[in-house]
Amino acid sequence: MSFFTSEYDCKLDAKGRLALPAKVKAALPVASANELVLRRGFESCLVLYPMLEYKKIINRVRSLSEFNEDHRKFQRSFFRGNVDIELDGSGRINIPKRMMDFAALEKEVVVVGLGNRLEIWNPQLYEENLISDVSAYSKLAEKYLADD
């Protein structure tokens, strides 16, 4: 199982390629280290999954009923923004232009490890999506992590 943590300040090259940090590459599962899936996030970011982790999610999405209108709409939206990605020989991923536009990615990006996945952000949008109030952060930790 992959486990990603930390924030990394990275740069995209002129062709939209992102060199993954060494610690990220080291955390990729050996069996499928070069097989990744990049998808549009629920916020204005991109989400990068190792294929093994993505398959867990895709099975849940595929199990939704094709006869339910909400399920179909969700599946359509979910699958439309997914791209199979491979690391090149230099440990880079190529981010398609349409996905760069969706996440407002330019030269500077932030890569954030979130356990089983990574998010790729425009630095300004990333800051806007963080909890800046420590009291609010503490209350959320209590709400979601405290023992009942």
Backbone bond lengths (Angstrom), bond angles and torsions (degrees), N, CA, C in turn:
res aa  C-N    CA-C-N  psi(-1)  N-CA   C-N-CA  omega(-1)  CA-C   N-CA-C  phi
1 M - - - 1.445 - - 1.528 109.19 -
2 S 1.314 116.33 136.38 1.459 122.25 177.31 1.514 109.55 -78.84
3 F 1.328 115.54 147.76 1.458 119.84 173.00 1.514 107.98 -143.40
4 F 1.334 115.01 112.29 1.456 121.98 -177.07 1.522 109.75 -109.93
5 T 1.333 116.70 136.50 1.453 122.08 175.40 1.529 108.49 -138.67
6 S 1.288 115.83 173.72 1.467 124.77 172.73 1.526 113.53 82.59
7 E 1.318 113.95 170.40 1.459 124.07 175.42 1.524 107.51 -116.50
8 Y 1.320 115.54 142.21 1.458 120.94 179.80 1.524 108.86 -132.75
9 D 1.321 116.70 127.14 1.456 121.18 172.37 1.523 107.06 -84.55
10 C 1.319 115.81 122.26 1.464 120.96 -175.60 1.523 109.68 -131.79
11 K 1.312 115.10 171.88 1.461 121.76 178.61 1.526 109.89 -129.09
12 L 1.320 114.92 142.62 1.457 121.23 171.30 1.525 107.49 -91.69
13 D 1.326 116.74 142.51 1.459 118.13 174.65 1.532 109.17 -83.98
14 A 1.311 117.12 179.03 1.467 122.41 -175.50 1.531 112.68 -62.16
15 K 1.324 117.39 -21.15 1.472 121.33 -179.69 1.525 112.52 -95.75
16 G 1.343 117.91 7.17 1.458 121.04 179.12 1.513 113.37 79.84
17 R 1.323 117.40 24.04 1.461 120.81 179.33 1.521 109.54 -96.97
18 L 1.318 115.20 140.40 1.456 122.94 -179.83 1.519 108.44 -118.85
19 A 1.328 116.38 121.89 1.469 121.07 174.69 1.522 107.10 -81.85
20 L 1.320 116.45 117.60 1.463 119.50 178.83 1.523 109.89 -70.06
21 P 1.338 117.24 139.87 1.468 120.25 177.47 1.528 111.23 -58.94
22 A 1.322 116.54 150.40 1.467 122.31 -177.19 1.531 111.44 -56.20
23 K 1.326 117.99 -41.31 1.470 120.26 -179.59 1.523 111.83 -65.28
24 V 1.312 116.81 -32.86 1.464 120.73 177.03 1.522 109.49 -68.48
25 K 1.325 116.93 -48.23 1.469 120.36 179.64 1.524 110.76 -60.14
26 A 1.336 117.00 -37.95 1.468 120.91 179.97 1.521 111.72 -66.30
27 A 1.333 117.66 -27.39 1.468 121.28 -178.40 1.524 113.08 -86.05
28 L 1.323 117.63 -8.04 1.466 119.65 179.03 1.521 109.75 -67.76
29 P 1.332 117.69 142.54 1.460 119.95 179.32 1.528 111.19 -62.23
30 V 1.304 116.55 135.21 1.463 121.88 -176.98 1.527 111.28 -59.29
31 A 1.325 116.95 -40.52 1.460 120.86 -175.53 1.525 112.97 -63.04
32 S 1.334 117.28 -29.09 1.465 119.12 -176.73 1.529 111.10 -141.41
33 A 1.310 116.90 41.41 1.465 121.75 -174.15 1.523 113.16 -58.32
34 N 1.319 117.66 -30.88 1.462 119.63 -178.10 1.520 113.16 -93.93
35 E 1.326 118.10 -5.81 1.463 121.52 -178.20 1.517 109.44 -98.69
36 L 1.326 114.95 111.13 1.457 121.25 -177.56 1.519 109.40 -131.54
37 V 1.321 116.18 160.01 1.460 121.69 174.40 1.513 107.57 -127.19
38 L 1.313 114.89 131.53 1.455 122.05 177.42 1.521 107.07 -110.89
39 R 1.330 116.39 130.40 1.462 119.52 179.35 1.515 110.37 -137.87
40 R 1.310 114.88 161.13 1.456 120.88 175.53 1.520 108.20 -69.48
41 G 1.319 115.74 137.12 1.455 120.21 178.02 1.515 111.37 -81.41
42 F 1.313 116.30 173.96 1.461 121.01 175.91 1.526 110.25 -76.86
43 E 1.338 117.12 -25.52 1.450 122.25 168.50 1.524 106.62 -100.75
44 S 1.325 117.17 -175.37 1.472 120.84 -178.37 1.522 111.17 -80.35
45 C 1.318 115.77 66.92 1.460 122.14 177.11 1.523 107.98 -146.12
46 L 1.326 115.46 173.60 1.462 120.98 173.97 1.517 108.31 -110.44
47 V 1.313 116.33 149.84 1.461 121.64 -179.50 1.524 107.71 -120.78
48 L 1.331 115.36 128.98 1.462 122.28 -178.19 1.527 108.99 -113.33
49 Y 1.329 115.83 123.15 1.467 122.53 179.99 1.516 110.76 -117.56
50 P 1.335 118.02 141.38 1.469 118.45 162.76 1.535 106.85 -65.17
51 M 1.310 117.08 146.95 1.464 120.87 -176.66 1.531 112.33 -54.37
52 L 1.333 117.46 -39.34 1.465 119.85 -179.27 1.520 111.59 -60.98
53 E 1.313 117.98 -39.58 1.467 121.46 178.61 1.521 110.56 -72.42
54 Y 1.315 116.37 -39.85 1.453 120.71 -178.96 1.532 111.36 -63.61
55 K 1.312 116.98 -37.06 1.466 120.15 179.89 1.524 111.56 -60.49
56 K 1.326 117.71 -32.39 1.473 120.72 177.27 1.527 110.28 -63.41
57 I 1.310 115.76 -40.86 1.468 120.50 -179.16 1.519 110.53 -73.93
58 I 1.313 116.16 -44.45 1.461 120.29 -176.70 1.532 111.02 -61.05
59 N 1.316 117.54 -34.95 1.463 120.22 177.69 1.522 111.20 -63.37
60 R 1.314 116.58 -36.98 1.465 120.14 178.07 1.527 110.95 -68.97
61 V 1.326 116.24 -41.65 1.463 119.97 -179.28 1.528 110.14 -68.12
62 R 1.326 116.84 -41.52 1.473 120.36 179.45 1.518 112.20 -65.66
63 S 1.325 117.49 -25.77 1.465 119.85 -177.75 1.528 113.06 -75.99
64 L 1.321 117.19 -9.28 1.465 119.69 177.46 1.526 109.54 -67.75
65 S 1.305 115.78 151.41 1.463 121.23 -174.64 1.524 112.43 -76.04
66 E 1.310 116.12 129.82 1.458 120.84 175.19 1.524 111.48 -72.11
67 F 1.317 117.57 -9.71 1.455 122.05 -178.58 1.528 112.34 -95.55
68 N 1.324 116.25 1.45 1.455 121.95 178.67 1.530 108.11 -108.38
69 E 1.338 116.47 122.51 1.469 120.64 -174.83 1.525 112.86 -59.78
70 D 1.329 118.49 -43.45 1.466 121.11 178.46 1.525 111.68 -62.99
71 H 1.329 116.35 -39.55 1.467 120.14 178.00 1.527 110.83 -62.71
72 R 1.325 116.09 -44.68 1.472 119.78 179.62 1.523 111.34 -62.05
73 K 1.327 116.96 -43.31 1.466 120.45 179.29 1.526 110.41 -62.66
74 F 1.313 116.14 -42.72 1.463 118.95 179.23 1.527 110.56 -64.33
75 Q 1.337 117.37 -46.59 1.460 120.54 179.31 1.527 110.93 -59.02
76 R 1.317 116.53 -43.83 1.462 121.13 179.85 1.524 110.49 -59.14
77 S 1.304 116.24 -47.83 1.467 120.59 -179.80 1.518 111.56 -67.32
78 F 1.311 116.80 -39.33 1.459 120.50 -178.73 1.528 111.80 -65.85
79 F 1.311 116.70 -48.50 1.459 120.18 -174.61 1.528 113.86 -78.01
80 R 1.326 117.98 -20.87 1.468 119.43 -177.12 1.512 112.26 -66.56
81 G 1.299 117.32 -26.45 1.453 119.50 -175.94 1.511 114.02 -106.69
82 N 1.316 118.48 35.62 1.464 121.84 -178.55 1.527 110.99 -116.85
83 V 1.333 115.25 139.18 1.465 120.36 178.59 1.522 108.23 -138.54
84 D 1.338 116.47 130.60 1.459 120.07 171.70 1.524 107.72 -72.48
85 I 1.322 115.67 133.15 1.462 122.00 -175.70 1.528 108.01 -127.84
86 E 1.311 116.29 144.00 1.469 120.79 172.84 1.515 109.12 -123.67
87 L 1.316 116.09 144.50 1.458 120.29 172.26 1.515 108.44 -69.87
88 D 1.327 116.52 136.87 1.460 118.68 174.71 1.529 108.85 -83.31
89 G 1.301 117.18 -177.90 1.458 121.80 -176.99 1.522 114.03 -61.65
90 S 1.333 116.62 -18.77 1.470 121.29 179.66 1.522 112.24 -100.25
91 G 1.344 117.31 8.84 1.463 120.70 178.79 1.512 113.72 76.24
92 R 1.340 116.59 28.53 1.459 121.11 -179.84 1.523 110.34 -109.74
93 I 1.337 114.30 154.78 1.463 120.46 170.40 1.522 107.37 -113.25
94 N 1.311 115.89 147.69 1.460 121.44 177.18 1.524 107.87 -99.80
95 I 1.325 116.63 119.27 1.462 121.00 -178.79 1.526 108.18 -94.78
96 P 1.330 117.17 119.26 1.467 119.94 179.87 1.532 111.61 -59.92
97 K 1.325 115.80 147.65 1.465 122.20 -176.86 1.522 111.95 -55.92
98 R 1.312 117.35 -43.66 1.467 120.56 -178.73 1.526 110.92 -59.70
99 M 1.317 116.57 -37.46 1.462 120.01 179.35 1.529 110.61 -74.50
100 M 1.326 117.08 -36.12 1.463 120.07 175.85 1.528 110.00 -61.37
101 D 1.326 116.23 -41.22 1.458 120.54 178.70 1.529 111.21 -64.55
102 F 1.333 117.12 -43.94 1.459 121.21 179.83 1.529 111.10 -55.68
103 A 1.330 117.31 -43.72 1.465 122.34 -175.92 1.534 112.79 -94.07
104 A 1.332 117.48 5.59 1.468 122.60 -179.55 1.528 111.32 53.42
105 L 1.339 115.47 41.54 1.462 119.71 -179.28 1.523 110.09 -82.11
106 E 1.310 114.32 136.49 1.450 121.10 175.11 1.515 106.80 -124.03
107 K 1.295 118.69 -142.79 1.462 120.60 -176.32 1.533 112.38 -70.51
108 E 1.317 117.01 -45.23 1.470 122.21 -178.39 1.527 109.15 -89.31
109 V 1.333 116.80 132.24 1.460 121.92 175.97 1.527 109.40 -137.83
110 V 1.322 114.86 160.30 1.459 121.45 173.34 1.525 106.98 -116.41
111 V 1.326 116.50 128.75 1.464 122.73 175.78 1.527 105.95 -105.85
112 V 1.336 116.17 126.18 1.457 121.48 -174.82 1.523 109.60 -122.47
113 G 1.339 116.67 125.36 1.454 121.55 176.93 1.513 110.40 -82.46
114 L 1.333 116.36 127.99 1.469 122.45 -179.45 1.531 110.91 -126.45
115 G 1.308 115.79 50.65 1.466 119.77 178.14 1.510 111.28 80.53
116 N 1.334 117.18 -96.34 1.464 121.72 -175.56 1.525 113.72 -89.48
117 R 1.342 116.69 -0.21 1.462 120.36 -174.94 1.522 110.01 -150.62
118 L 1.338 114.27 170.50 1.463 122.03 176.15 1.519 108.43 -124.13
119 E 1.324 116.01 145.07 1.452 120.35 171.61 1.530 108.21 -110.44
120 I 1.326 115.41 145.59 1.462 122.04 178.10 1.520 106.84 -119.98
121 W 1.335 115.74 120.35 1.456 121.94 -170.85 1.520 113.02 -125.05
122 N 1.312 115.52 151.24 1.452 122.99 159.47 1.533 103.98 -69.33
123 P 1.339 119.93 129.80 1.471 121.19 -174.62 1.527 114.39 -54.85
124 Q 1.327 117.86 -40.31 1.466 120.07 -179.36 1.529 111.09 -67.09
125 L 1.327 117.23 -44.34 1.466 120.35 178.97 1.522 111.20 -65.39
126 Y 1.322 116.50 -34.68 1.468 120.53 177.33 1.526 110.21 -60.63
127 E 1.314 116.58 -48.88 1.471 120.64 179.97 1.518 111.06 -59.84
128 E 1.319 116.94 -37.85 1.466 121.40 179.80 1.524 112.02 -68.13
129 N 1.320 118.26 -20.61 1.463 122.18 -177.68 1.522 113.43 -102.32
130 L 1.325 117.24 9.85 1.457 121.72 175.44 1.521 110.18 -95.15
131 I 1.305 116.41 157.90 1.460 121.49 174.70 1.527 106.66 -84.49
132 S 1.310 116.52 112.94 1.468 119.33 -176.98 1.529 112.32 -91.98
133 D 1.308 117.68 -20.63 1.462 121.82 -179.36 1.534 108.99 -89.35
134 V 1.339 116.87 114.23 1.471 120.13 -176.40 1.522 111.86 -63.73
135 S 1.314 117.31 -30.10 1.466 120.20 178.13 1.537 110.14 -67.63
136 A 1.316 116.51 -43.80 1.467 120.45 177.81 1.526 110.30 -63.06
137 Y 1.338 116.41 -39.87 1.470 121.35 177.50 1.529 110.14 -61.88
138 S 1.316 116.41 -44.63 1.466 121.50 178.65 1.530 111.38 -60.81
139 K 1.317 116.64 -42.04 1.472 120.45 -179.64 1.532 111.34 -65.85
140 L 1.322 116.33 -38.38 1.467 118.91 176.74 1.528 111.07 -66.67
141 A 1.321 116.97 -38.95 1.466 120.04 177.69 1.517 109.67 -61.60
142 E 1.308 116.33 -43.54 1.476 120.15 178.50 1.517 110.48 -63.18
143 K 1.334 116.76 -44.10 1.470 121.51 -178.02 1.524 112.08 -61.95
144 Y 1.332 116.61 -42.59 1.466 119.60 -172.73 1.520 115.31 -99.92
145 L 1.319 117.55 -18.02 1.478 119.00 -173.69 1.517 114.86 -118.15
146 A 1.324 117.46 -17.46 1.464 119.25 -177.62 1.526 110.57 -70.86
147 D 1.315 115.62 144.76 1.456 120.60 175.21 1.520 109.08 -70.48
148 D 1.315 115.93 139.58 1.475 119.99 178.86 1.492 112.06 -78.46
